[in-house]
Amino acid sequence: MVEPATATQAAAPAVPQLKDELDIVIPTIRNLDFLEMWRPFFQPYHLIIVQDGDPSKTIKVPDGFDYELYNRNDINRILGPKASCISFKDSACRCFGYLVSKKKYIFTIDDDCFVAKDPSGKAINALEQHIKNLLSPSTPFFFNTLYDPYREGADFVRGYPFSLREGVQTAVSHGLWLNIPDYDAPTQLVKPLERNARYVDAILTIPKGTLFPMCGMNLAFDRELIGPAMYFGLMGDGQPIGRYDDMWAGWCTKVICDHLGLGVKTGLPYIYHSKASNPFVNLRKEYKGIFWQEEIIPFFQQAVLPKDCTTVQKCYIELAKQVKDKLSKVDPYFDKLAEAMVTWIDAWDELNPTGAALPNGKAN
């Protein structure tokens, strides 16, 4: 049986890396008691808490954390009419935190994710591993059979081109989960008792041209490199679909990373996912997406961005045009989503003026 680590098992690193360069973004509808377990790892960092649902509800945050908390009233006040692009009653609201952050890096985690233990029983500092992933290169153009060649004890194998061994900048670090897997509703219904106890000590770069289902509950990214692409779409209240927010962001982000020559890693670190969501509720949210994804995924697989798309913003606006042109025949929802994608970029540039229109999303 897989169990989470306890707070006493979690030891903070001597010197927190990127303390002044990273924000932790947490979407929530409840008191954040789970932060007590993460205190040794998270307390040195700044938190951005995005409160979903009823803005009159008070969210309690444990003492000692440095944080900002935004609810729907704050989102409406800061963005005005552009607030229409931020989802309501869905964890997709987390991307508002990406908008208002002023840090280079983002780590986002769900409030039902606890500290996991590695096979030796040691508490896993997920944030520390994400930082290692982001600060080391990726290898999207040629697959290394020893996985991440930059990890201690690994290297490039015989036959790996020397011209590619420098790698590229890593834009995204995608972590995994012990205990409750990130399954869709049909799989949840077929395997209600399945738990993931497999700890695989591996990190690999997702090859160029390969899409993946990104999960937002244990995710880090370089906000300056790829932030404008991390839009979690229109989900939840008033929308015909839910639980595709992070995957939509992942598909858009991967296409843009491939175009701009940036890397995406997946594997370590693990968190302990404590709670399975209701599969019947999930099915109501997902059922259209389950059909739609059979057309959405080929769309992204075939998407080509012009050479003059040299910034993340330009790439994203171009993707929005292609979504409107090619996916609106699937459902009118995609017209609305394409418009929201453009609104998101307008909001990003308004709140982040120095980062607008710089190559590869790099800020001054």
N, C-alpha and C positions, 0 to 999 in steps of 0.2 A: 504493500500500500504506500502511495506517495503522500508525504505530509509536508506542509510548509515549514520553513525555519521559524524559530521563535525570535523575539526581539533580542534576547540575551545572546543568541548565536550569531547575530549580525554585528560585525566589527567594522567600524568606519576606517577608510584609508587614512594614512597619516597626513597626506596633503591632497585634498580634493582637486582633481583635474578640472580645468575649465570653469572654475567656480564663478567667475565673473563673465563668462561667455556663453552660458547655457541656461535656458529656462525649462522648467518641468511643467507641462500642460496637462491638466486633469479635468475632464468633463464629469459632472456629477449631479445627482438629485438628492443626495443624502449627506449626513455628517461624515467627515473624513477620518473616522477612527482608524482606518487602515494605515494611515501615515505613521502611527506609533511603531509599527513593525519596520517601516522604512526609515525611521528617524536617523539611524547611524549613517545611512547613505544619502538621504535627501536633505537633511537639515541645513547643510552649508549652501544649498542652492536656492534660487528664487523660484517660487511657484506661481503659475497663472491658473486659477481655478475658474472654469466656465460653468456656471450654475444653469442647468436646464430646468424646464418646467416653471412652476409657480414662482415668480420673482419675489413674492412677499414672504416666502418661506426663508427662515434663517438657517444657513449652513454653518455648522460648528467645525472649526479647524483646531487641532490640538495646539497648545501653547508652544512657542519657541520657533515656529516656522515663519519665514519671510514670504509673504504672499500678497497677490492682488486677487480679488474676487469680482467677477463680472456676472450679472444676471441679464435677463432679456431687456429690462429697462435700460441698462447700461449699453447694451448692444445697439438698441434703437437710438439712444442719445448720441452715441459716438459715430454711427454710420448713417443715420438719417434714412432716406429712402433706400440706400444701398444695403440696409439691414435685411432686405428681402432675400439676399443670397445666403444668409445664415440659417441653417435648419433649426426647427423648434421641436421639442420633445423627441430628440434623437441625439445620440452621442456625436453625430456629425457637427454639432455646435462647437466641438473642440477647436475647429480650424479658426474660430475667432481669436483664440489664444495665439495662433501663429501670426495673425494680422497685427496684433498689438505688441507682440514681443519686439524687443530691440536687441536681442542677443543673436550671436552667430549660429548657435546650435539649439535644437529643440529635442527634448525627450518627452514622449507622451505615453501615459499609462492609464488603465482603467482602475476604478476604485474597488474592484473585486479581485485584483491581482496582488498576491502576497509574495514575500521573499521565498524563493525556492532553495532547495539544497542540492549540491552536486553529489555524485555517488559516494564521496568520502564523508558526507554529512555536513560539509561546510556551507554556510549561507552564501548565496550567489549575489554579488553586487552587480545587478543588471546594468545599472547606469555606467559603471566603470568599464564594463565590457563593450557597451555601445560606443563609448568614447574611443576605446582602442580600435574598434572597427572603423569609425569615421576618420580617425587620424592616420590610418594606414591605407595604402592604395588598393584599388580593385583591379581585376583582370578580366574585363568583359569580352575581349577579342579572341581569347584562346584559353581553353579550359585546362587547368592544372589538376592532375589526378590526385595530388596530395592536398587538394582544396586550397586554403589560404596560404600562399607561400611565404607570407610575411610574419606568420606566427612563429614563436619560438619552437625549434625542433623540426621545422618544415622548410622547404625551399622549392625552387622550380625543378621539375623532373627532367630527365634526359629527353631531348627533343623539343623542349619549349623554346620558342624563338627568343634569342637574346635581345632583339629589337623591341620586344614587347614586355620585357621584364621590369621596366620602370613603372608600369601600371598607369592608372589614371586616378584622379581624385574620386573619393567615395562620397556620394551624395546621400545615400540612405543605408541605415542599418536596421534590418528587420529581425526581431527576436521571436522566440517560440515559447511554448507553454507546456508545463507539466500539469497533470491531473485532468482538468476538463479541456478536451481539444476544441479547436475553433471549427466546429462542424456546421453545415447547413441543417435546416429543419428536417428534411427527409432522412438524412443520415442520423440525426439525433433520435428520430422516432424508431429507426431500425436498430440502433445501438444505444439504448438509453443508459446502460450501465458502463459503457466503455470509458476507460480512463487511460491517459497517456502516462506511462511510467518509464518510457524509453528516453534516456538522456544520451544524446549523440554529441560527442565532443568535436564539433566541426563547424566551420564557417566557410561559405563558398560564395563567389561572385556569380550572380545570375547572368548567364551569357547574353550578349547583345542579340536582339531579335527574339528573345524569349520573355513572354509575359509571366506574371505570377499573381496569386491571390493575396494581396497585401492585407494584413490585419493591423488595425490601429491600436491595439491594447498594449503593445510592447514594442515601441517604434521610436527610432531616433533619426534625425536628418540634419544636414547642413542647410540652415535656413537661407544663408546668403547664396548658396549654389542652386538650390532647387525649391525654395520656399513658395514662390508664386504658383507652382504646380500642385501644391499640397492642399487642394480644395476638395472637401469631402462631400460636395454635391448638395442637391436638394433632397432631403429625406424626412421621414417622420410626419409631423402634423400637416395635413392638407396635401400630402404627396401620395402617389399610388404605390410607392416602393419604400422599403427600409432595409437596413443591414447590408447595403451595397455601398455605403459611403466611403469606407476605407478602400474597398476594391476599386471603385471608380478612380479615387485619387492614385492608387497604385498603378492602374493601367495608363492613366495620363502621364504620371511621373516617369514610368519606365520608357514609354515612347520618346519622351523629351530627353531623358538621360541618354538613351541610345543615340539620338540625333546630335546631342551636344558633346558626346564622348565622356560621359560621367558613369560612375559605377554604383551598383546596388548589391549589398551583401545580405545574406540570410543565414540563419543558424543560431549560434550562441548570441546573446544570453537567453537563458530560460527564466521565466517567472512561474509562480504557482497560481493557476487560474482556479479560484475557489468555488465558483458558483455557476451551475448550468442554467441558462435562461430557458424559459418555457417553450418547448418545441412547437406547440400549437399557435402560440402568439407569434413565434418566429415565422411559421409557415404563412400566416396572414400577411406578414411584412414582406416575405421573400417571393411569394408564389409568382408574381409577374416577372421578377428578376430572373427566376429559374428558367423561364422561357426566353426572356429577352437576352440573357447572356450568350445564348447560342448565336445571336447576331451581333451583339456588342463586341465579343472577343474577336471574331474575324475582322470586324471593323478596325480594331486597334492593331491587329496583326498586319493589316494591309495599309495602315496609315503611313503616309510619307509627308515629311515636312520640307518645305522649300529651303534652299541653301541660304536665302536671305533671312531666315528665322535664326538669328544669332543670339537672342536672349530668351530666357524662360518665358517672359511675358509675351513676346512675339510668337513663340511656339504655342503657347496656351490659347492665344486668340485664334491662331490658325486651326488648332484642334477644335475649338468651339464652332468655327465655320463649318468644318467637316462633319461635326456632330449634327449640326442643323441640316446640312445638305443630305446626309446619308442615313441618319438614324431617325429622322422625323417620320419616315414611312413606317417605322416600327410602332411608334406611339407619339401622339402630340406632346407627351411629357418631355420628350427630348428637345423640342423647340424651346420649352420653358427652361430646361437645364442649360442649353447652349447660351441663352440670354443671361442666366445666372452666372455662368462661367465668365462672361465678359464683365458683368457687374463686379464679380470678385476681383478681377484684375484692376478695374478702376479703383476699387476700395484699397487694394494692396498698394497701388502707386500713390494714392492719396495719403495713406498712413506711413508710407515708406518712400518718400520722394528721392532720397539719395541713392536708393537701390534700383530705381527705375531705369530701364533701357541700358543697363551695363552688361557686357558680354558674359554669358553663362551665369547670370544672376549675381555676379560678384559686386559687392559694395565697395565704396571707397574706404 
